[in-house]
Amino acid sequence: WEVVLIVCAHCWAARFPMSFGSGVPEIKCEVQKTHLKGYLSEGVLSAKVGGLMLVEASGLQVGKEGPFVHCAAVICRKIADL
């Protein structure tokens, strides 16, 4: 099942190329007012959260701090846009 979950996570994240990686360097760009188009979108958030859940369910050891920083940035941006 591990391989199936990993492939599903990759296919889900592949729909949103901005979701690959930890997200910390891109957040640094956003903080310095260099905006990356589509980086803080709902689709990227769903890909990050869904991919992270699938990878964790497969049993792989992955760093969760970077993706959580990215998810928090997307949520904060959406709240700020209200």
C-alpha positions, 0 to 999 in steps of 0.5 A: 500500500505504501507505493500506491499512497506515494504515487497518489500523493505525487499525482495529486501534487503534480496538478499544482507544480508550485506545491513541490518542495518545502515552501520555505524559500518561496515564503521568504520571497513572498515576505520580501514582496516578490510575489509568485503567481499562484503560489498562495492559492487554494489548489496549492493548499489542497495539494500540500495538505493532501499530499502530506497526509498521503505520504505520512499514511504511507509511512515515509519519514518526511519533514513536516515543518516546511509544508506547514509553514506554506499551508499557514501562509496560504491560510493567512493570505486568504484571511487577509484577503477577506 
